Amino acid sequence: MGLDWIHQADRLSALPPYVFARLDELKAKAREQGLDLIDLGMGNPDGPTPQPVVEAAMAALQDVSNHGYPPFEGTASFRRAITDWYYRRYNVELDPDGEALPLLGSKEGLTHLAIAYVNPGDLVLVPSPAYPAHFRGPLIAGGKIHSLMLSAEKDWLIDISAIPEDVARQAKILYFNYPSNPTAATAPREFFEEIVAFARHYEILLVHDLCYAELAFDGYQPTSLLEIPGAKDLGVEFHTLSKTYNMAGWRVGFVVGNRHVIQGLRTLKTNLDYGIFAALQRAAETALQLPDIYLEEVQTRYRTRRDFLIEGLGKLGWSVPKTKGTMYLWVPCPPGVGSTDFALSVLQQTGVVVTPGNAFGSGGEGYVRISLIAECDRLQEALDRFAAAGICYQPMAVS
Ligand SMILES: *Cc1c(COP(=O)(O)O)cnc(C)c1O
């Protein structure tokens, strides 16, 4: 009420409208009507956190030394666990004192990195579609976004050769993410080599989001930016425990790479927060040290769902390629139907929630993202409802 004399800062009005808001409204309405929603819209893993991690957290809660403010730079033992994990996975050596920083989830760090490094008017390169924090962070900082439009024809890879020379010269930072949310695309090692050469030539800071480092299938091993020689001179990489370890609610992530960039982010964060509760950092160490058998279980769970849903969608006319990573399928809307309209009509007709591709930027128009966050019996139910409602993909549709 009232308060019409106080206005939000301009940086908030720079943000594009949140497509999820409209979807949330309709979800609430559908629930009120007693509809049994199948929510495949979020990127929120559906399983429990592994028991050894929960047990480590419970033990750490009893340890009084964890009850005070944690160190700004994160606990030494969690930083050591991060760099050990990195060495084990990628054979890359990192200094736990300066080249690794725990974060309150990677979204926090991705956004704050922009606050720490983007001045008003600075040019930031961001793919479209992209994970929203990759463009919303720079927008909050007052930066200008140059969208790198992705397409199915180029396998949703950034076409580096299509970046205009003047744009490349002006650009300060490039955000990117493979295996990708939302497109589920993966990038070959040569792509990483190419982007490092590009960044070196034009003096651009590379920010790679390797959120799906371990959600990969069929023997595919995602590439870390830091595996590429020289990448540490010009890049940082973000990781999260949210997805692989079903720890989205715990808020634990980290950034590794260039120590000067990490120092800048740390300076900002020193002014904003105290980092992660020390007991949870102890539990997070346990997660990074889990035996590989745990990973295989998680990978099998998502791979099984992937295969199940691709096959089911195939019967409805969709030809969705087998993704090599992430927990998503990136599915084209029927020809001539926009993403928002398609997602809304699917929700209204079937109670199945999918995310309209344009929530990830205009480059996501014409697609919806389906999260593999339900068991196969629920996925089957979703497919049955699609069939009953006549929802299918008809390339030759005429209306
Ligand atoms: C889920 C996700 C994140 C967020 O991770 P948190 O650590 O939970 O903040 C970051 N990047 C991408 C690409 C994601 O899909």
The ligand as a Gaussian input file, in Angstrom:
#p B3LYP/6-31G(d) Opt

LIG

0 1
 C       20.923000     -25.683000     -11.932000
 C       21.944000     -24.820000     -12.591000
 C       22.719000     -23.919000     -11.845000
 C       22.407000     -23.591000     -10.401000
 O       23.065000     -24.305000      -9.516000
 P       23.047000     -23.938000      -7.986000
 O       24.396000     -24.359000      -7.561000
 O       21.961000     -24.744000      -7.372000
 O       22.824000     -22.466000      -7.821000
 C       23.735000     -23.228000     -12.483000
 N       23.948000     -23.380000     -13.806000
 C       23.202000     -24.197000     -14.549000
 C       23.488000     -24.317000     -16.008000
 C       22.174000     -24.929000     -13.970000
 O       21.416000     -25.737000     -14.738000

